């Protein structure tokens, strides 16, 4: 190619042949677009063939750039050249676009990377600028395409279910679709998909749905009805997309189907949501169905004044019928189902539905004959409410009857004179009636649990607790005697007893117990024991006395007949004395009665006895001894003394005198006008009795004196000795 | 015939009639009898009369010292004294009695007592 050269420009001249530039050959061969400019006006002095080709062989040589390229077209090249020329620095333009319209052909767009470099003259001053440009169109366009495609993608993602359009030429079987359609079908919108047959798109549909969709399309064509189908499209990388397609087939003037147009919408998200919703609904339904409580959703109904008066059931679960006895309630109004239902129900549900209150309560409907445990809460939409409830009629009755029976229990236990207590099956005391607190004076509740045994006497605590634990373990009835501390501090004997209360299964559910005050009984029992012991002692003593009397009598008796008579009369006397004692409660008697009793068998009605003395008390022992002594004296007097003859007399005198500051009791027996007295040969029972024993009982002194004028006997003792 | 005098018997019994009978029985057996109704009186008599060689006592006595206490005191004070218990009490623990003592439940047959007394007197005679 001939190289055009630049010389000095002359106006009107044909440009002179350019001088030969040293770099010409090299630049000529370079693939880069090279142009060399000289001077501040950027006179073009060289362009290489590549440059010429790119710029449509436009003749630039010998012309100033600004003249050759209008400002509109040069895209700032002149300014850049200016800058490089001035600053002397190299300038890199990574990319610039050139659109060239050459002839009738479409304008072409190209991209170049350009380097502008100053060149210097021999003196080192900047002489001009060189331009090297590289065609980077391909790279740039690729990049642009990629960017576009990304934009499409992100746009598609943004818009999501944007509506894609299809237009199917039925005769030609040619589909025209838009970008969104392609995106929906998972096809690359940057690639061309024009005029493809329908089959190509059908194949993108999930194989399970394909047949159906094809049939639906055909049906739309045949019948002219609207087309609407949901189907899945095979997704890349896993998830299928759900699409909704809608369309219709149009007919030409002849009535033949010629165009099928429509839209496609990606409903994957809605589908997912719906599926999730369906799943959660199914779950909910399962719960509601298997709930052991009644469940319903109802809508409040208001009257003209806006007051809640009724409600309509929207849905109920299976247990609803069971709990209410209302069949087929769904869709029906409550007042239709139960005409005489109490107002309170509509009122309270009205508050739930309209005021947004969540309530929980237990209440009765007499109209329905049931008790309900209700939980009600508002639900959307406004005016509706959900209720979860239970029929608790049976429980309520049980609770009522339980409460009544407990009230009865209390009434009885509080009225009982005994202490009543109750414990849990484990022995924890949780109830005492009023008697317990009245008796013990402890604060109410202070002996609950295990504190009960602190009220017991220390010596009785362990035994009682052992017995209690045994009963708890075995269920055996509990029975223990113990001393219980009265609030006065005194301990009183009590009998604690308890029985287990069992349920239908035989399990112990409670222990019911009583404490019965047996103190008086126990004390009486102790006294009885004492008395028995005392009596035993006395009986033994009496027997010993009888034994003594009998053995002595026998030792001294001359013959058995005398002995027998003697013994019998003496025993008779002792028996009489005992009778007398019992009639005066065995403790004390009056001395006059003792003397009278003792003398009765010996009286003859002739007034031979004279009695004188104060009316004083005498103890049982002393009474017995005196009786026996008098008996001996009288018997002796009848046999040998004053009473053995007519005219003989016995004077019995007793007195109490104060001698040296002490009260002294004296008792004397004096015989007169009897036969001469002689002391006995030996001491018999009688004399021993009178002289020794009697004094012993009175803690005093006794003396028998055998005075010739008559036997006399004298007893002196401290007054206290009479009743000691 | 023993030349040594018979030991006297100290009868301690709180029931006068029974005491009286015991004294009568002992005296008819040929022994001298002293009597007391309680332990303190008995000790006084014992200290006053050196001829007492036998103690014949009930177990239940009034006052702070019973027959057993009295016996132990006597065993300590005059060990040569023989001891006979007579009692109507039930459940008496004979293991508590001093060694060599005798026990008779009431009512006791007189002859048994007398035999015992005489046996003791014989021993006593051998001792002195």
Interface residues (C-beta under 8 A of the other chain):
Chain A: X537 X540 X541 X543 X544 X545 X547 X548 X549 X551 X552 X555 X625 X628 X683 X685 X688 X689 X692 X693 X694 X695 X696 X697
Chain B: X15 X16 X17 X18 X19 X20 X21 X23 X24 X25 X28 X35 X37 X88 X106 X107 X110
